[in-house]
Amino acid sequence: MVSQATASAIKRMNERTEIDGLLALEGIRKEFPGVLALDNVQLRIRKGSVHALMGENGAGKSTLMKIIAGIYQPDAGEIRLRGEPVTLKSPLDALEQGIAMIHQELQLMNWMTIAENIWIRREPRNRFGLIDHGKMAEMTRALFARLNLSLDPDTQVSELTVAQKQMVEIARAVSYESRILIMDEPTSALTEREVEHLFAIIRDLKARDIGIIYITHKMNELFEIADEFTVFRDGKYIGTHSSKDVTRDDIIRMMVGREITNMFPKIDCAIGDVILDVKNLTIPGVFHDISFSLRRGEILGLAGLVGAKRSNVAEALFGVTPADSGQILIDNKPVTIKSPNEAMAHGMAFLTEDRKETGCFLTLDCLENIQSALITRSHVKAGFVDQKRVTELAEGMAKKLRVKTPNLHEIVENLSGGNQQKLLIARWLLTKPRILILDEPTRGIDVGAKSEIHRLITGLAAEGVAVLMISSELPEVLGMSDRIMVMQEGRVSGFLDRAEADQIKIMDLAAR
Amino acid sequence: MNTISQQAVAATSAKRKLPSELNILLVLIGISLTFELLGWILQGQSFLLNPQRLSIMILQVSVIGIIAIGVTQVIISGGIDLSSGSIVGATAMIAMSFAQIGTFERALYPGLTDLPVVIPVAIGLIVGVLCGAINGALIAYTRIPPFIATLGMMVTARGFAKWYTKGQPISFPTDSFAALGKGMMPVVIFLIVAVIMHVVLRYTRYGKFTYAIGANAHAARVTGINVERHTVKIYAVAGLLSALAGIVVAARGLTAQAGMGQMYELDAIAMAVIGGVSLSGGRGSVLGTCIGMVIFGVIISGFTFLRLDAYYQEMLKGLIIVAAVVADMYRQKKRVKRS
C-alpha cells in the first residue's frame, strides 16, 4: 500500500507526464561568445511521434539538438524527461537516459564490424572474461530482426553504404532502448529508395512509442513523415503546429519572418559587360549544371540552405577543387582554372567561408596575413620580397579598411573576428581583383564591422568589380544584391531580380 | 580589447614588440647561472669562465646545429624530419668515398682519388637534396604523414650507408677535404648556415611561404601558394643541410662509418623545440633554434662538468625534450583559451 501523499504525487507526476509528453524543454538559453544561439526556447516531444524542426541556417536547431544530446549544456532553462527534470552532462549520459542522436556526419568506427560498433563498451563476455563474438553476432541478428534489417553483423562498416551505416546507427540507438531519437538531416545523402526504407523504419519506431526529433530542410519530407513541427528563427521559438494543419507557404512564412534591421548602403551603379560566364559546371554528386553570368559592377547574391553546395561552386570557380566538367569564360574567352594561382592570374579573388579554418594564418602577424596573396604573384625580386613597398601597400589598405590594431605586427589570433575579416578582405583587395567571390563575408562579426564591410562591397562594385556573394542571411542577400541566384541541393533553382525578390520567394526556391 | 585598439587608429607604427626569443634567452641565462653556482659549490671552480670548455661545447653542438637549422624550417612548415641522422651517415660515406688520397692503395674507387674537394662535397650535397626531395614528394603528393615518410627514409638511408661498403669504414681523405672539419671550421660552417637561413626565412618568399603553410596549409593553398611544390623544396633544403653535416662529421673524424649521425635527428628536433619552434607549425625562428642549441650544449657540458654519470645525462636529456614539448603545448592551450 502506498500512502495518500505518495499516491497523489504519482498522480500529479502522471498528469505532468501527460502534458509534457516524453520530453519537454522550457526556457532554454544558450550563449556563445558574441552570439545568442538560443533565447528562451521551448520544445515538447510526444511519444510515438515524429517531430520536425524547421528553420533557416543559424536558426538554432542544431544547438538545441546538441543540448538534448548532452553535447552542450544550456545556460538556463529546464529539461524534463517523462516529467522528471534532468541534466544531461555528456552524450554518454544522454544515451544512458534514453536519448540517442544520429549525427549528419555518421559516427561509426570504419574498421570494426557492425556488431562491434553496436555493442562497443557493452560486449558480451564468455567465462574467461573475453569478448564472446558468437553471442554478439546473435544479439545483433536479433536486433536487426526487430528492425527488419538484413545486414551481416560481421561485415566491416567501411564496406557499407551511407544508408546502411545510418541503419546501423539507428540499430545502435535502439539497442540502448532509447526513447528519443534525434536525426539531423538523415536523408541528405540518401537515394529515393533508401529514403523510403528509412521512412519505413521511422514508422516502425513510432509504433514502438519512440519519439523522433527530425531536423530537415525539405518540405515534402515534413508532410510525409512528421506529425508535428516546430519552427525556430534567429535562436527564438516561433511556434509548434500539427503538420496536417498547415501548408508549405505557412511554414515558409514562419521561417523567414525575419526583420530587416540593418541598413544596407547599396549604391545603384552602372552595370557593365559580362566578365564571368559559367556554363554547366558540374562535379558529379556535389553540384550539377551550374550556369550563370556575372557583369562588371554587379553584385550577384547566391542564396540557399545548408547543403545547397554554394561554397563548393565557389571553390570550383577559384580552382581549389576544380570542376569535372563545364566551362568557365572570362571576358568571353574560355579559361581553365586548375589552381587558385591560375584563378588569381585571371583577376579573381576568393574570401573563404571559414575565417579560422581556411582564411587566416592565426599564428602570423597582420602584415604577413595581408601580403600573402600579393607576394605569390608580384613584388618579389630574386626570391626576396620587396618588403618596403609591400608594407606601404598593406598599411595603406589596412587604413582604408579601418582595421583596428595597434600595428601590423600584432599576431592575428589576438584580433576580433571583424578585424580578422577586414584583414582577409585587405589581402584580396591588394591583388586588385576584377572578380571577387565572397563566401559569407559578414558571418560571426559584430554589427558595426558588418555595415562597414557592406559599404566596402558596394564601393568595390561601384568601381567596376564583379562580385559573387554567398550569404545565408536573407536580409543581407536582399539588401546587397543586384540579382539573386538561389541554389538547392547542388542545382540552380532560380534567379530573382532585385526588384522582385523577397524572403518568401527566395525560401520558396531554396527549400524543396 | 584595449583602448588602443578601440580607437580607429589604423596600423601605422612599425614598432615591433619584444621578440619572443627573449624568453628562451632568459632560460639559457638561468641554466648557465645554475651551473655556475653549482660549479662553485660542488667543484670549487667557475663553469662559464673557462674559454676552452665553452669552445668545446659549441663545437660539440654545431654539427647537429647545422641539421637543426634545416629541421627548424621543416617544423615551422608543420612537418617533422626523422631522416636527418641517417642522411648524415649516407652522405658521410658517399662524400668520403670520393675524397680519398691516391697513396692509400685500398681506396674504394682507385681511379677516382685525389679529386678536388668540390667533387665529394657536391656529390654528398646532391645525395642529401635527393633524399630530402623524396621525403617532400612523398609527403606532398601521396599525403602520407611526414612522420612516416621520413621514418622510411631514416631506415632506408641507414641501410644504404651500410650496404655501400658492406659495413666497412672509409678513411684517408685528402687534406683539403679534412680541412672542412678541422679546428673551429664546423662552428664557422654552422654560423654561415644560420645567417643564411635567418635571412631566407625572414626576407624571402621561400620563408614567407614556409610560415604560411605551417600556420594554415589550406589558407596557403587558397592564397595561391603551390603547397605541394613548396613542401618538396622545404624537405630538400633539410636534406641538403643534413648532407652538409655529414660531410663535416666525416671530415672531422677523418673517416666515415655507416653508423654516423645516429640519433642526431632527435637532438636536432630537440634543439628546435627547446628554441621555441612550435611542433604544430607556423611559429619559430632560426635565432630561437640557435639559442636552443646553446641550451642543449650548456646542459650536456654542465652535466659533464659536474661529473654526472653519462647514463643520467641521457635520461635527463629525454626529460628536457619532453618538458620543452609540454611547455609548447601549454603555450598553445593558453592561446586557444584567449581567442
Boltz contact constraints between the chains, C-beta under 6 A:
constraints:
  - contact:
      token1: [A, 340]
      token2: [B, 222]
      max_distance: 6.0
  - contact:
      token1: [A, 340]
      token2: [B, 224]
      max_distance: 6.0
  - contact:
      token1: [A, 341]
      token2: [B, 224]
      max_distance: 6.0
  - contact:
      token1: [A, 344]
      token2: [B, 224]
      max_distance: 6.0
  - contact:
      token1: [A, 352]
      token2: [B, 222]
      max_distance: 6.0
  - contact:
      token1: [A, 358]
      token2: [B, 218]
      max_distance: 6.0
  - contact:
      token1: [A, 358]
      token2: [B, 219]
      max_distance: 6.0
  - contact:
      token1: [A, 358]
      token2: [B, 222]
      max_distance: 6.0
  - contact:
      token1: [A, 359]
      token2: [B, 219]
      max_distance: 6.0
  - contact:
      token1: [A, 361]
      token2: [B, 212]
      max_distance: 6.0
  - contact:
      token1: [A, 361]
      token2: [B, 215]
      max_distance: 6.0
  - contact:
      token1: [A, 361]
      token2: [B, 216]
      max_distance: 6.0
  - contact:
      token1: [A, 363]
      token2: [B, 215]
      max_distance: 6.0
  - contact:
      token1: [A, 363]
      token2: [B, 282]
      max_distance: 6.0
  - contact:
      token1: [A, 363]
      token2: [B, 283]
      max_distance: 6.0
  - contact:
      token1: [A, 364]
      token2: [B, 211]
      max_distance: 6.0
  - contact:
      token1: [A, 364]
      token2: [B, 215]
      max_distance: 6.0
  - contact:
      token1: [A, 372]
      token2: [B, 212]
      max_distance: 6.0
  - contact:
      token1: [A, 372]
      token2: [B, 223]
      max_distance: 6.0
  - contact:
      token1: [A, 373]
      token2: [B, 223]
      max_distance: 6.0
  - contact:
      token1: [A, 373]
      token2: [B, 224]
      max_distance: 6.0
  - contact:
      token1: [A, 375]
      token2: [B, 205]
      max_distance: 6.0
  - contact:
      token1: [A, 376]
      token2: [B, 224]
      max_distance: 6.0
  - contact:
      token1: [A, 376]
      token2: [B, 225]
      max_distance: 6.0
  - contact:
      token1: [A, 380]
      token2: [B, 205]
      max_distance: 6.0
  - contact:
      token1: [A, 383]
      token2: [B, 204]
      max_distance: 6.0
  - contact:
      token1: [A, 383]
      token2: [B, 205]
      max_distance: 6.0
  - contact:
      token1: [A, 384]
      token2: [B, 203]
      max_distance: 6.0
  - contact:
      token1: [A, 384]
      token2: [B, 204]
      max_distance: 6.0
  - contact:
      token1: [A, 385]
      token2: [B, 205]
      max_distance: 6.0
  - contact:
      token1: [A, 395]
      token2: [B, 11]
      max_distance: 6.0
  - contact:
      token1: [A, 398]
      token2: [B, 10]
      max_distance: 6.0
  - contact:
      token1: [A, 398]
      token2: [B, 11]
      max_distance: 6.0
  - contact:
      token1: [A, 399]
      token2: [B, 10]
      max_distance: 6.0
  - contact:
      token1: [A, 402]
      token2: [B, 8]
      max_distance: 6.0
  - contact:
      token1: [A, 404]
      token2: [B, 5]
      max_distance: 6.0
  - contact:
      token1: [A, 405]
      token2: [B, 11]
      max_distance: 6.0
  - contact:
      token1: [A, 406]
      token2: [B, 4]
      max_distance: 6.0
  - contact:
      token1: [A, 407]
      token2: [B, 11]
      max_distance: 6.0
  - contact:
      token1: [A, 407]
      token2: [B, 13]
      max_distance: 6.0
  - contact:
      token1: [A, 408]
      token2: [B, 11]
      max_distance: 6.0
  - contact:
      token1: [A, 409]
      token2: [B, 16]
      max_distance: 6.0
  - contact:
      token1: [A, 413]
      token2: [B, 339]
      max_distance: 6.0
